[in-house]
């Protein structure tokens, strides 16, 4: 079946996704009978384009990556993201606009517009899940479409889809893990003798920490992911503000060295547990020893251990690999997997 | 939809599955619209029974567990497993007969009979995958039925299903991990000062090692699992004999202590890698350090790291949990998940 795709947000992740789709074009057709055209693109600062006959994606990538506008590729004048959705004739929308943790906007409005127009809506934007999971899921169901967000936690690795497709009727009792790669890399570098400030600077230099690193180091990013996981996998809406939260600023080099001497490590551990009808959720530094699956997760690795009524301890870990900086390519794969799952 | 189920083999795993199905009966109906009856049971030494109106499973469990025959529960005289399949009116067969590593029989014949009779065939038997994966998969496809075997590797945790359902078009380049829990427990206990012989005896005492432990300690069980993984996930039929194989008998207490002093550990590592059109597969003891995801996998834990073209390092780990001895219950969940996936 042929699918017209529109991209709302065209940063690193969306462009990696376009390249991945191109690379897998033949396999998509031969294995799943899926063909596609890109019929809408909305960028943050390089304009907007729709073309129901298909936009030349190589040109679109080239223009954006050389700082030019894509508006000349458009067959119809569009001036904002919602217009791109309306006029793209798309059956699938990929939402990758910048995250707003407080409101989830404008991503939520993009998802709603896409679903209302009969499209599947696929996003890497945590704000949509944290602020509107039930509403968007109900809207998608009422329209016979899918709302998917695999890439919001643990990069593009299968997690929500594993629970949905491969662990039927498993009841999630609790989970625990490392879900913020930046703080894990900072703590790893501190173990190697670097100061906190230098480790933060290193993370900024490789592009995994923001100029203001507080979202990571104060535990907000982890709290938002805990909230997304609890909301979806435990079916218990939980706001990031309800997660007990402590970051890593209090972890001193002396504490890191002391732990090392005891063959332990400080990790920023995120966890949630069902207690009666409540979810008790927490993000805080914890000392772990070598019997913990978290102990071996160094650098920008991340991972989670799930306790369910059917499998007592099931862990998923995404680890660093020398010479391969996951990042946007992995996140793009989560969106790709969501696409196949939604349309196949 | 209603399903008649038959059980070929009624040991710990099959009986755990019956209990799990009973526990999830309401959820199966409310979430998936699945109802079921058990209409055929073949045991190793407690007789055979078929009843197209449904066998009372509580009675069947009770009889077998108190050493009695189930044949009085039968409405029709059946004397062997193939007759149970033929006369069970089942739409799903669960195959849990003892594994024969050399031939895969009689499990392969059970699977063929079930598929030919129009049933889905679900098994925890590695022999069927290693000896007849392509043949059974082709037969299942020709009949519009499913051949499923989630529980053959890493207990009942999702692995084959994750690749099948949640990682579309991911190309598996290599994998590496610990897939024999018994040897991992032996090596863990040796690190705590126990001798090899005492550790083997301990494993025998808790029922995870056989009287003849050579299948585990010489690496055969791991080699068979490597072969199943490569055959299915790399689409490259690989016989256990083609896996380069070395067990743990040469690992001395001195070696374990030396590793410990260097903050390393000996692990029986199973791996396979695509090299050109060949698969290079290996089971052998390796020294791992704390940067490896294998380092923290102690006791009867097991796990695998997968390198794919889309996710560089994706790991799945099943770890021990105090007071919960996974074993048959976890394996049963893999069969349960296969059942839901096959019929939903």
Interface residues (C-beta under 8 A of the other chain):
Chain A: X20 X24 X27 X28 X31 X32 X155 X156 X157 X158 X161 X162 X165 X166 X167 X168 X169 X170 X263 X290 X291 X292 X293 X294 X295 X296 X297 X298 X303 X305 X307 X310 X311 X312 X313 X314 X315 X316 X317 X318 X319 X320 X321 X324 X326 X329 X330 X333 X336 X337 X340 X341 X344
Chain B: X20 X24 X27 X28 X31 X32 X155 X156 X157 X158 X161 X162 X165 X166 X167 X168 X169 X170 X263 X290 X291 X292 X293 X294 X295 X296 X297 X298 X303 X305 X307 X310 X311 X312 X313 X314 X315 X316 X317 X318 X319 X320 X321 X324 X326 X329 X330 X333 X336 X337 X340 X341 X344
